[in-house]
Structure formats: structure tokens, C-alpha cells
Amino acid sequence: MSRTVNCRKFNKELKGLDFPPIPGAIGQDIFEHVSEQAWKEWQSQQTMLINEKQLNMMNAEDRDFLRGEMDKFFKNEDFEQAEGYVPPSK
């Protein structure tokens, strides 16, 4: 049986991740409060941001920027989007 979490992004019970996606306290927080669906959506958004903004994950400033955008994404706040990107209509 899969575990469920009260997803911070969608504000409802959804299937949780199988394990923390990143090490440390941030990964544990995501594991406990973010659904698998929300994590997959973030991964797509993250990829677009890395490519569009030409972020270098070896650069601490770029990692901090991405972490901040991830927090905004999961809290449903305005977050940086790739220029010209139009989200699919639901």
C-alpha cells in the first residue's frame, strides 16, 4: 500500500514519495509534505528553469535561486517561469 501525504501544493491527500528526493532537512520536509505528483511537476519546472536561465548547479547562487523557486512553487506563490512558457490548460 502506498503512503499518502497531505500535499502542500494541492492541499489534499495524495500519494507520497517513496523516499526523500534530496538529502537533509529539506528532503525530509518534501518527503513528508509534498506528493509524488507535485514533485514530478516541480522536476519539469526545474528543468525548464535550469535550461532557460542557463543555471549552473555547481554555483551556490544558482542552487539557492532554484531552492527558493522550489519553495514558492510548493507554496503556490508566484515563481519564476521560463520566458514564453504557457502552461497547458486544465
N, C-alpha and C positions, 0 to 999 in steps of 0.2 A: 504494500500500500504506500502510495506516495504521500509525502508530508505536505502540509499546506501552511501558508503564512497569510497574515493579514497584510496584503501588499500596500506599501506606502504610495506607490504610483497610482494604482487603480482603486484604492480604498475598498478592497473586498478580499475575501478568502480565495486564494488561487494556489496552484501547485508551486511549491517552493523549489529551490535549487537543491541538488544532491549533495553539494559541499560548498564551502566558502570559495568564491571565484578568485579572490586575491588574498594574500596573507595579511595577518594583523587584524587590528580592531575594525578597520573599515570593511574588510572582507567578512568578518563575523557579523557586523551590522547589516550588510547586504544579505547575507545568508538568512538572517532572522526576520528581515522586514521587506524583502524585495522578491517578487515572484519570478519564476523562470521566464514567463512571457515578457515582463518588464526588462529583465536582464538582456534578453535577446534583442529587444527594441533598442536598448542602450548600446549594445555592441554595434548595431548598424549605424546609429547616430555617431558613435565614437569613431568608427571607420571613416565616415564622411568628413568629420571634423579634422582628423589626422591628415587626410588626403588634401582637403580644400585649403586648410591653413598651413599645410606642409610642416606639421609638428614633428619634432624630433624627440622621441621618447627617452633619449639619453640626456636630454636637457631638463633639469629640475623645474625650470619655469614652465615649460610646456606640459610636464606631468601635473604640476599644480593647477594650471589652467584647465586641463582635462578633468581633473578631480573635482574642481569647482563646478564645471558644467554638468558633471555626473550628478552632483548633489542637487543642483537646480532641476535637472531632468526628473529625478525621482520624487522631488517635492512639488512637481507640476508648476514650477516657476518659469519665467521666460529664460530660455537658454540660447546660446549661440547656435545658429544653424548655418549650413553650407549655403553660400550665396546662390540664389536662383532655385533652391530646392523648394518644391511644393509637395507637402505631404499628401499621400493618397486620401481621397475622400472615403469616409466610412459609410 
